[in-house]
Each structure stands twice: as C-alpha cells, then as structure tokens.
Amino acid sequence: MRETVKKVKLIEPIDIERVSIYRDHYFPNAYIIDLPLDSLPDHVWLYIFEREWKISRHLWDRKLFVVGDKLRLVTTEHGIEEKIDWVKEVIERTNKSVDEYNKEADVRAVQAEEEARKQAEEEKAKAEAIKDVVRRRFGAL
C-alpha cells in the first residue's frame, strides 16, 4: 500500500508572536517573513510547491522557501497584503495538485496490483502445464 501525500496549510488563525519578521541582510529594502505551517511537508509536497511558486509571474519581487515547518517569504513591504494572498494561493494550488497526484498514484497502484495478479496467474498456469507434462512422461502419483 502506498503512502498518501499529505496537504500542508498555513496555521490559521495565525499567532503573530510565532511569525518572525526581520530585515534581509542580502537584499536592501527586503524583509524575511517566516509563516508557520501546520506540518512538516514531505518531499513530494515540496517538489509540487516549488513548481507552483516558480511558475508565478511575481518572481521579480518575492521569493518563497520552505524551512522546516515554516514558509519563508522574502520580499519588500510594498503590497504586502497582495503578497500574503499570493502565498495562500500558491499553497492552495499546491494542495490541489497534491490531490491530483494522489488520485493518479491510486490509479497506478491499482494497475500495478492487477498486473502483479495477472503475472502470478500466468506463472501458476505455466507451472501447472509443466506438471502435466511431467505427469504424462513419468506417470502420476
């Protein structure tokens, strides 16, 4: 049985005391905002998340990273409300893609089980055919 990829969400309502906000040392006028996630994402969720945020048209003024169970937004303070909404949208799209991934994985798992069952039946039939030949040649017990 395969393991289902779990969805990850921002913790809401957010405890503002758990959100660290500080100036980025590398980019002038940029801030680092660490938003708490409800769980530690697995590698499949991370892969899908990276794909989703990188296809965004907003890459020039913001970056997103997962650091443990936190989502790190690096951006300027300009338009911060829209950027927070964008973060939520990226997570929603990621979780929607996770649902699709899980459905496809379920279909693949069923197909693999059917193929394994079919191969086992074929092997059993071949073994029975060989037994029949041996019985005819040497007599049955």
BELTALIN-V140521 format. One record per residue. PSI is psi in degrees with one decimal (NA if undefined). D_FIRST is the distance of its C-alpha to the first C-alpha in whole Angstrom. Layout:
psi=(PSI PSI)
d_first=(D_FIRST D_FIRST)
//
This chain:
psi=(134.2 159.9 134.3 136.0 129.4 145.2 153.5 139.5 161.6 145.0 121.9 140.9 149.0 136.6 105.2 -23.1 -19.3 -4.2 116.8 135.2 122.5 161.3 138.2 132.4 -18.5 -30.9 118.2 143.1 5.5 151.5 153.3 125.6 117.4 112.1 133.5 135.7 156.4 -12.8 170.8 118.6 146.3 176.5 -33.1 -45.3 -43.4 -43.2 -46.8 -41.6 -47.6 -44.3 -44.4 -45.7 -27.6 -17.7 -0.7 150.6 3.8 19.9 -22.2 -24.7 13.7 150.4 149.0 138.1 147.4 126.0 96.9 -122.8 31.2 149.1 119.5 119.8 124.7 117.0 173.2 167.8 -15.3 126.1 33.3 -33.8 -45.1 -36.1 -38.6 -41.7 -39.8 -41.8 -45.8 -40.5 -42.2 -42.7 -41.7 -44.5 -39.4 -47.4 -33.9 -42.6 -33.3 -42.1 -45.5 -42.3 -45.7 -41.2 -45.6 -39.3 -36.8 -43.8 -45.0 -38.5 -42.1 -43.6 -41.3 -40.4 -42.5 -41.3 -42.5 -41.6 -43.8 -43.8 -40.1 -41.3 -40.9 -42.2 -41.8 -42.5 -41.0 -42.7 -40.9 -39.4 -40.6 -41.9 -41.2 -43.2 -45.3 -42.2 -45.4 -36.4 -34.8 -1.4 152.6 147.7 NA)
d_first=(0 4 7 9 13 15 19 22 25 29 30 32 35 35 37 40 41 37 38 40 42 44 46 44 46 46 46 50 49 45 44 40 38 35 33 31 27 25 23 22 20 17 18 17 19 22 22 22 25 27 27 28 30 32 32 35 38 39 38 42 43 39 36 33 31 28 29 27 27 30 30 34 36 39 42 45 46 48 46 43 42 41 39 37 37 35 33 32 31 29 27 27 26 23 21 22 21 18 17 18 15 13 14 14 11 9 12 11 8 10 13 11 10 13 15 13 15 18 19 18 21 23 23 24 27 28 28 30 32 33 34 36 38 38 40 42 44 44 44 41 41)
//
